[in-house]
């Protein structure tokens, strides 16, 4: 099925370890996004990529880096994980420029626990 | 500042009854879009319905409708004839930078709906 694929689905890290969350979309969309979801906080934007070759910070970028590898793939890296980064991470894609009424399409999420 | 407020952390509704989930928004941009998503316990985000700021009529999609009151800056989701499968978290979201390339959504904190048999 067409959509957004995230790997892994679950991950447990120790404080200080690093990891990369992978995201790939086959919807031929230009924009990609990383959100985190915490209880009672809704979804908050970490980073986004409006188009291939560009990335920008969102609301909560500290402790993260991103790479837009190509039009399909957008990865999120935690260089030195902290317990505060325990969360559910969602990748999403959208049509891009002037997308107006088009919704974002989300992956199924990665549940990350940092001990 | 652009913001979405959902004031109901949790709601209960009897099966087959209608329920309204509240959403208010704040923006100074005349062009904006409002979205509702459903997140069941399995965790995926499911797009339900969209309302544009210039739309003259309230949006409807099957059992979902949007009660859009622009002057009050509210965009409440109405679910008619509730079903057990409607039990989920519901998020209201607003698109920022409507005509531009950024296009991300800002989300409210969500309302957890429980449908009772």
Boltz contact constraints between the chains, C-beta under 6 A:
constraints:
  - contact:
      token1: [A, 31]
      token2: [B, 103]
      max_distance: 6.0
  - contact:
      token1: [A, 33]
      token2: [B, 104]
      max_distance: 6.0
  - contact:
      token1: [A, 40]
      token2: [B, 109]
      max_distance: 6.0
  - contact:
      token1: [A, 42]
      token2: [B, 107]
      max_distance: 6.0
  - contact:
      token1: [A, 42]
      token2: [B, 108]
      max_distance: 6.0
  - contact:
      token1: [A, 42]
      token2: [B, 109]
      max_distance: 6.0
  - contact:
      token1: [A, 42]
      token2: [B, 110]
      max_distance: 6.0
  - contact:
      token1: [A, 43]
      token2: [B, 107]
      max_distance: 6.0
  - contact:
      token1: [A, 45]
      token2: [B, 104]
      max_distance: 6.0
  - contact:
      token1: [A, 48]
      token2: [B, 104]
      max_distance: 6.0
  - contact:
      token1: [A, 50]
      token2: [B, 101]
      max_distance: 6.0
  - contact:
      token1: [A, 50]
      token2: [B, 102]
      max_distance: 6.0
  - contact:
      token1: [A, 94]
      token2: [B, 103]
      max_distance: 6.0
  - contact:
      token1: [A, 97]
      token2: [B, 101]
      max_distance: 6.0
  - contact:
      token1: [A, 98]
      token2: [B, 99]
      max_distance: 6.0
  - contact:
      token1: [A, 99]
      token2: [B, 103]
      max_distance: 6.0
  - contact:
      token1: [A, 101]
      token2: [B, 33]
      max_distance: 6.0
  - contact:
      token1: [A, 101]
      token2: [B, 50]
      max_distance: 6.0
  - contact:
      token1: [A, 101]
      token2: [B, 52]
      max_distance: 6.0
  - contact:
      token1: [A, 103]
      token2: [B, 35]
      max_distance: 6.0
  - contact:
      token1: [A, 103]
      token2: [B, 47]
      max_distance: 6.0
  - contact:
      token1: [A, 104]
      token2: [B, 105]
      max_distance: 6.0
  - contact:
      token1: [A, 106]
      token2: [B, 45]
      max_distance: 6.0
  - contact:
      token1: [A, 108]
      token2: [B, 44]
      max_distance: 6.0
  - contact:
      token1: [A, 109]
      token2: [B, 43]
      max_distance: 6.0
